[in-house]
Amino acid sequence: MTDSADRPTILIFLLDIFSVRNFLFTPLWEELARTTDVDFVMVTQAKAHGEYVAEQGFEHIQWEYLRFGTYVWDSLRKLLKKPSLDNLHRVIRRIYLRIVQAIRFAIHIRLIYRFNHLNDFRTQKLKRHLPAKERFRKFGEFRYLGWPFPDSRWIYDQLYRLFTAKGWPVLDRLDEIFDQHRPNLAVITYPQTIQAHWISLAARQHAVPMTTYINSWDQPTTKGPLSPDVQSVMVWNQNMRREMISYHHFLPEQVHVVGAAHLDLYHRPGLLVDRETFLRGLGIDPTHRLVVYGTYNTRLGPDEPEIARHLAEKFAAQGYGFPTTMLIRPHPKDELWGERFGKLKAYDNVIVGRSSDFSTDLDEGSTDQATGDLRQLINLMKHADLVINGPSTLSLDAIAFDTPVIHVGFDGDRDLPYEKSILFRYDYNHYAMIMAPHGTRLVKSYDELDKAVRAYLETPSLDEAGREQIRQEQLTPFDGHSGERIVSRILEDLAAATQNR
């Protein structure tokens, strides 16, 4: 291993639970571990991640805790307890930063709105049809964000210049991290968030080049603009590459297709077990068909408990013609999954799983849970006879194994107009590309749901040509080497950054 004093340093900022999953719990992590001639610093918002990194025992991989709060009250209490000019200065500084954060946040949410509006994304047009209260409840979006003149490119450009100007102060914690590690390169995941823009500001003021990994297929057409300082972009597939070039105006040579990091696990020897062993481990009779119902959180999937109950009753009565067990897999961000689905445990043929946890609020031992959950997800998608869910990335996880997918396009026992229904989410820019090849079944009533379940359980090969098209368009490259490509791209960007210094 190269002496640490001679090794370049890369900061990797993991800003959401899926970024943490991709970099810490997939083969991408092993690629970083093998790259011993570079120091990597994983920056996250959960102290349990630091424990996990330390447990792995790699000298060249470190961890830093990132907080974005200004902690005004903490500094004020310290001032009152021990009055001094230094403590007073700290209070004034933190109040100032809190005001600046509020101003930049207000600009940021307007930029997102205007960016999506000016690009005429179907997703944004659909949102505009919602009543104001419904729009805020579902998306946290105010109607006035486009005021005045939402069609004005000039206003957008001025707001963007103001937001990305050099004069904004850098948050203290980011200054500390950049000063301590003096990185040669910064890698930012989920780069359109307000947190990512604060990091970009710090990187610019410390003269550190930036690259980014877009870790979800919806982000180019839903999350707004990136920092102008991002020099290289990694994406899942060619569709995302076209979007980054067309809408975000990156040069073709700046956008690199690397694949979806978490799908490397699907090619990992030893993670997949045979069907009988897996089902028995879950307490499921191996002669049963297995249906996985992947759910949303409470805000986005309020009607799922009624639909799950309908399915549970049907399966209990063998209403689809086969002995079947249903496993409910809650969304990682569903904190109320126990309340929502716990009563269904009363059915002998229903298993209610727990929510995966890669979050910024990990408890002790939950990194082990995260690793186990990924292993279970892979085997569920492989061995399920059918996956049922709303408009979710879980569809791609299932289609990767050619597992049939039913998309729920109705609202349980409620009859809602299109603009308030879950149905309109299937028309989002990114999701419409999954629906176009007709590789899944979109059901708009209990009756259509029942017919689709029976059809797929009887003939799993239905719609397999459409699923293959989806794999080619959304999952290619799907070869188990995305982690290698990501690390290789990061190292190429590091070499370019080092050469240009």
DAMO-V657645 format. One record per pair of residues at least 4 apart in sequence whose ideal C-beta (glycine too) atoms are under 6 Angstrom apart, sorted by the first residue. I is the first residue (numbers start at 1). J is the second residue. D is the distance in Angstrom with one decimal. If there is no record, write none. Layout:
i->I j->J d->D
i->I j->J d->D
//
This chain:
i->1 j->36 d->4.6
i->2 j->6 d->5.3
i->2 j->7 d->5.0
i->2 j->37 d->4.7
i->7 j->38 d->5.8
i->7 j->39 d->4.8
i->8 j->38 d->5.6
i->8 j->184 d->4.2
i->8 j->494 d->6.0
i->9 j->39 d->4.4
i->9 j->181 d->5.2
i->9 j->183 d->4.6
i->9 j->184 d->5.8
i->10 j->38 d->6.0
i->10 j->40 d->5.4
i->10 j->185 d->4.8
i->11 j->41 d->5.0
i->11 j->43 d->5.9
i->11 j->183 d->4.5
i->11 j->186 d->4.7
i->12 j->42 d->5.4
i->12 j->187 d->4.5
i->13 j->43 d->4.7
i->13 j->188 d->5.0
i->13 j->199 d->5.4
i->14 j->19 d->4.1
i->14 j->20 d->4.9
i->14 j->23 d->5.6
i->14 j->44 d->4.8
i->14 j->189 d->5.6
i->15 j->19 d->5.8
i->15 j->189 d->5.6
i->15 j->190 d->4.4
i->15 j->193 d->5.8
i->15 j->195 d->5.3
i->16 j->190 d->4.9
i->17 j->332 d->5.8
i->17 j->358 d->4.1
i->17 j->359 d->4.9
i->18 j->215 d->5.5
i->19 j->189 d->3.7
i->19 j->190 d->5.8
i->19 j->215 d->5.3
i->20 j->24 d->5.5
i->20 j->358 d->4.5
i->21 j->25 d->5.2
i->21 j->358 d->4.5
i->22 j->26 d->5.6
i->22 j->28 d->6.0
i->22 j->215 d->5.7
i->22 j->261 d->4.0
i->22 j->262 d->5.6
i->23 j->28 d->5.7
i->24 j->29 d->5.5
i->25 j->370 d->5.7
i->25 j->371 d->5.7
i->25 j->374 d->5.7
i->26 j->261 d->5.1
i->26 j->262 d->5.3
i->26 j->264 d->5.6
i->26 j->265 d->5.7
i->27 j->264 d->4.5
i->27 j->483 d->4.4
i->28 j->261 d->4.7
i->28 j->483 d->3.4
i->28 j->486 d->5.8
i->31 j->483 d->4.6
i->31 j->484 d->5.6
i->31 j->487 d->4.2
i->32 j->40 d->5.4
i->33 j->58 d->5.2
i->36 j->60 d->5.3
i->39 j->60 d->5.1
i->40 j->61 d->4.9
i->41 j->62 d->4.8
i->41 j->64 d->5.7
i->41 j->181 d->5.4
i->42 j->53 d->5.8
i->42 j->63 d->5.0
i->43 j->64 d->4.7
i->43 j->66 d->4.9
i->44 j->49 d->4.3
i->45 j->66 d->5.5
i->45 j->360 d->4.0
i->46 j->360 d->4.6
i->46 j->362 d->4.7
i->47 j->65 d->5.9
i->48 j->362 d->3.5
i->48 j->367 d->5.9
i->50 j->63 d->4.1
i->52 j->367 d->4.3
i->53 j->63 d->4.1
i->64 j->177 d->5.4
i->67 j->173 d->5.7
i->68 j->195 d->5.8
i->70 j->94 d->4.5
i->70 j->97 d->4.7
i->70 j->98 d->4.4
i->72 j->94 d->4.7
i->72 j->95 d->5.7
i->72 j->98 d->5.6
i->75 j->90 d->4.8
i->75 j->91 d->4.8
i->75 j->94 d->5.1
i->76 j->91 d->5.4
i->78 j->87 d->5.5
i->79 j->87 d->4.2
i->79 j->88 d->6.0
i->79 j->91 d->5.2
i->105 j->194 d->5.7
i->107 j->159 d->5.9
i->107 j->163 d->4.7
i->108 j->194 d->4.8
i->109 j->145 d->6.0
i->110 j->145 d->5.1
i->111 j->115 d->5.8
i->111 j->159 d->5.6
i->111 j->224 d->5.7
i->112 j->224 d->3.4
i->113 j->145 d->3.9
i->113 j->146 d->5.4
i->114 j->118 d->5.9
i->114 j->156 d->4.5
i->115 j->224 d->4.8
i->115 j->225 d->5.0
i->116 j->121 d->4.9
i->116 j->124 d->3.9
i->117 j->124 d->5.5
i->117 j->146 d->5.9
i->117 j->150 d->5.1
i->118 j->156 d->6.0
i->119 j->247 d->5.1
i->121 j->221 d->4.9
i->121 j->429 d->5.4
i->122 j->427 d->6.0
i->122 j->429 d->5.1
i->123 j->222 d->5.6
i->123 j->428 d->4.4
i->123 j->429 d->5.4
i->126 j->424 d->5.2
i->126 j->427 d->6.0
i->127 j->135 d->5.9
i->129 j->419 d->4.2
i->130 j->134 d->4.6
i->130 j->135 d->4.1
i->130 j->419 d->5.5
i->132 j->143 d->5.1
i->134 j->420 d->5.9
i->135 j->139 d->5.9
i->135 j->141 d->5.4
i->146 j->150 d->3.1
i->149 j->155 d->5.9
i->164 j->228 d->5.6
i->168 j->201 d->5.7
i->170 j->174 d->5.5
i->170 j->175 d->5.0
i->170 j->201 d->6.0
i->170 j->202 d->4.6
i->170 j->205 d->5.5
i->171 j->198 d->5.7
i->174 j->202 d->3.9
i->175 j->179 d->5.9
i->178 j->202 d->5.6
i->178 j->206 d->4.4
i->183 j->208 d->5.4
i->184 j->494 d->6.0
i->184 j->497 d->5.6
i->184 j->498 d->5.8
i->185 j->209 d->5.6
i->185 j->493 d->6.0
i->185 j->494 d->4.8
i->185 j->497 d->5.0
i->186 j->203 d->4.6
i->186 j->208 d->5.1
i->186 j->210 d->4.9
i->187 j->211 d->5.4
i->187 j->490 d->6.0
i->188 j->196 d->5.1
i->188 j->199 d->5.6
i->188 j->212 d->4.8
i->189 j->213 d->5.2
i->189 j->215 d->5.3
i->191 j->196 d->4.5
i->191 j->212 d->4.1
i->191 j->226 d->5.1
i->192 j->223 d->3.8
i->192 j->224 d->4.9
i->192 j->226 d->5.9
i->197 j->227 d->5.8
i->200 j->227 d->3.6
i->200 j->229 d->5.3
i->203 j->208 d->4.3
i->203 j->210 d->5.1
i->204 j->229 d->5.0
i->209 j->231 d->5.5
i->209 j->497 d->4.2
i->210 j->229 d->5.4
i->210 j->230 d->5.1
i->211 j->232 d->4.0
i->211 j->493 d->4.5
i->212 j->230 d->5.2
i->212 j->233 d->5.5
i->213 j->234 d->4.5
i->214 j->219 d->5.3
i->214 j->235 d->4.9
i->217 j->236 d->5.7
i->217 j->430 d->5.2
i->218 j->222 d->5.0
i->218 j->430 d->4.4
i->219 j->223 d->4.6
i->220 j->240 d->5.7
i->220 j->243 d->3.9
i->220 j->244 d->5.7
i->221 j->429 d->4.1
i->221 j->430 d->5.8
i->226 j->230 d->5.0
i->232 j->254 d->5.7
i->232 j->493 d->4.9
i->233 j->244 d->5.5
i->233 j->250 d->5.8
i->233 j->254 d->6.0
i->233 j->255 d->4.8
i->234 j->256 d->5.2
i->234 j->258 d->4.6
i->234 j->489 d->5.6
i->235 j->240 d->3.8
i->235 j->241 d->5.3
i->235 j->257 d->6.0
i->236 j->240 d->5.4
i->236 j->260 d->4.8
i->237 j->474 d->5.7
i->238 j->257 d->6.0
i->241 j->255 d->4.8
i->241 j->257 d->5.5
i->242 j->246 d->5.8
i->243 j->247 d->5.4
i->244 j->248 d->4.9
i->244 j->250 d->5.0
i->244 j->255 d->4.8
i->245 j->250 d->5.7
i->245 j->252 d->5.9
i->245 j->255 d->6.0
i->250 j->254 d->4.4
i->250 j->255 d->5.2
i->256 j->489 d->5.3
i->258 j->482 d->5.5
i->258 j->485 d->4.1
i->258 j->486 d->5.0
i->259 j->477 d->4.5
i->259 j->482 d->3.3
i->261 j->482 d->5.0
i->261 j->483 d->5.6
i->264 j->480 d->5.1
i->264 j->482 d->5.1
i->264 j->483 d->5.2
i->265 j->378 d->5.4
i->266 j->378 d->6.0
i->266 j->400 d->5.6
i->267 j->480 d->2.9
i->271 j->375 d->5.6
i->271 j->378 d->5.6
i->272 j->382 d->5.8
i->273 j->277 d->4.7
i->273 j->278 d->4.9
i->275 j->383 d->4.7
i->276 j->286 d->4.3
i->278 j->379 d->4.8
i->278 j->383 d->5.5
i->279 j->284 d->4.1
i->279 j->286 d->4.7
i->284 j->288 d->5.9
i->284 j->325 d->4.7
i->288 j->323 d->4.8
i->288 j->324 d->5.7
i->288 j->325 d->4.6
i->289 j->322 d->4.9
i->289 j->324 d->4.3
i->289 j->385 d->4.4
i->289 j->457 d->5.6
i->290 j->325 d->5.8
i->290 j->384 d->5.0
i->290 j->385 d->5.4
i->291 j->324 d->5.8
i->291 j->326 d->4.8
i->291 j->386 d->4.7
i->292 j->327 d->5.2
i->292 j->329 d->5.8
i->292 j->380 d->5.4
i->292 j->384 d->4.6
i->292 j->387 d->4.8
i->293 j->308 d->5.8
i->293 j->326 d->5.9
i->293 j->328 d->4.9
i->293 j->388 d->4.8
i->294 j->329 d->4.9
i->294 j->389 d->3.8
i->294 j->392 d->5.9
i->294 j->394 d->4.1
i->295 j->301 d->5.4
i->295 j->304 d->4.8
i->295 j->330 d->5.4
i->295 j->331 d->5.7
i->296 j->300 d->4.0
i->296 j->301 d->3.0
i->296 j->331 d->5.3
i->296 j->390 d->5.6
i->297 j->331 d->5.1
i->297 j->333 d->4.8
i->297 j->334 d->4.2
i->298 j->336 d->5.0
i->303 j->411 d->4.7
i->303 j->412 d->3.1
i->304 j->308 d->5.8
i->305 j->340 d->5.0
i->306 j->412 d->3.7
i->306 j->413 d->5.1
i->307 j->412 d->5.2
i->308 j->328 d->6.0
i->308 j->344 d->5.9
i->310 j->446 d->5.9
i->311 j->326 d->5.8
i->312 j->344 d->5.3
i->312 j->347 d->4.6
i->312 j->350 d->4.9
i->314 j->319 d->3.8
i->315 j->324 d->4.6
i->315 j->326 d->5.4
i->315 j->349 d->5.1
i->316 j->347 d->5.4
i->316 j->349 d->5.8
i->320 j->453 d->5.2
i->320 j->454 d->4.7
i->320 j->457 d->5.6
i->322 j->457 d->5.4
i->325 j->349 d->4.8
i->326 j->350 d->5.2
i->327 j->351 d->4.5
i->328 j->341 d->5.2
i->328 j->352 d->4.9
i->329 j->353 d->4.9
i->330 j->334 d->4.5
i->330 j->337 d->3.4
i->330 j->355 d->4.3
i->332 j->355 d->5.7
i->332 j->356 d->4.4
i->334 j->355 d->5.3
i->336 j->340 d->5.5
i->337 j->341 d->5.9
i->337 j->355 d->5.0
i->338 j->342 d->4.9
i->341 j->352 d->4.8
i->344 j->350 d->4.8
i->344 j->352 d->5.9
i->345 j->352 d->5.4
i->356 j->373 d->4.1
i->357 j->366 d->4.9
i->357 j->369 d->5.8
i->357 j->370 d->5.9
i->358 j->370 d->5.0
i->362 j->366 d->4.4
i->376 j->380 d->6.0
i->379 j->383 d->5.8
i->380 j->384 d->5.6
i->381 j->397 d->4.9
i->381 j->398 d->5.1
i->381 j->401 d->5.1
i->381 j->403 d->5.9
i->382 j->401 d->4.9
i->384 j->403 d->5.3
i->386 j->404 d->5.2
i->386 j->456 d->5.0
i->387 j->398 d->4.0
i->387 j->403 d->5.6
i->387 j->405 d->5.1
i->388 j->406 d->4.6
i->389 j->394 d->5.0
i->390 j->408 d->5.4
i->390 j->422 d->5.7
i->391 j->425 d->4.4
i->391 j->426 d->5.4
i->391 j->431 d->4.8
i->395 j->405 d->4.9
i->396 j->474 d->5.9
i->398 j->403 d->4.1
i->398 j->405 d->5.1
i->399 j->467 d->5.0
i->399 j->470 d->5.2
i->400 j->475 d->5.9
i->402 j->467 d->5.7
i->404 j->456 d->4.3
i->404 j->460 d->5.8
i->405 j->440 d->4.2
i->406 j->441 d->5.0
i->406 j->443 d->6.0
i->406 j->452 d->5.0
i->407 j->440 d->5.4
i->407 j->442 d->4.6
i->409 j->423 d->4.5
i->409 j->442 d->4.8
i->409 j->443 d->5.9
i->409 j->444 d->4.8
i->410 j->444 d->5.0
i->410 j->445 d->5.6
i->411 j->416 d->4.8
i->411 j->421 d->5.4
i->411 j->422 d->5.9
i->416 j->420 d->4.4
i->416 j->421 d->4.3
i->418 j->423 d->5.9
i->418 j->424 d->5.5
i->419 j->424 d->5.9
i->426 j->431 d->5.5
i->426 j->435 d->5.5
i->427 j->432 d->5.7
i->434 j->470 d->5.8
i->437 j->466 d->4.3
i->437 j->469 d->4.0
i->437 j->470 d->5.4
i->438 j->466 d->4.5
i->439 j->463 d->5.1
i->439 j->466 d->2.7
i->439 j->467 d->4.0
i->439 j->470 d->4.8
i->441 j->452 d->4.2
i->443 j->448 d->3.9
i->443 j->449 d->4.4
i->443 j->452 d->5.2
i->444 j->448 d->5.6
i->470 j->474 d->5.4
i->471 j->475 d->4.8
i->472 j->476 d->5.4
//
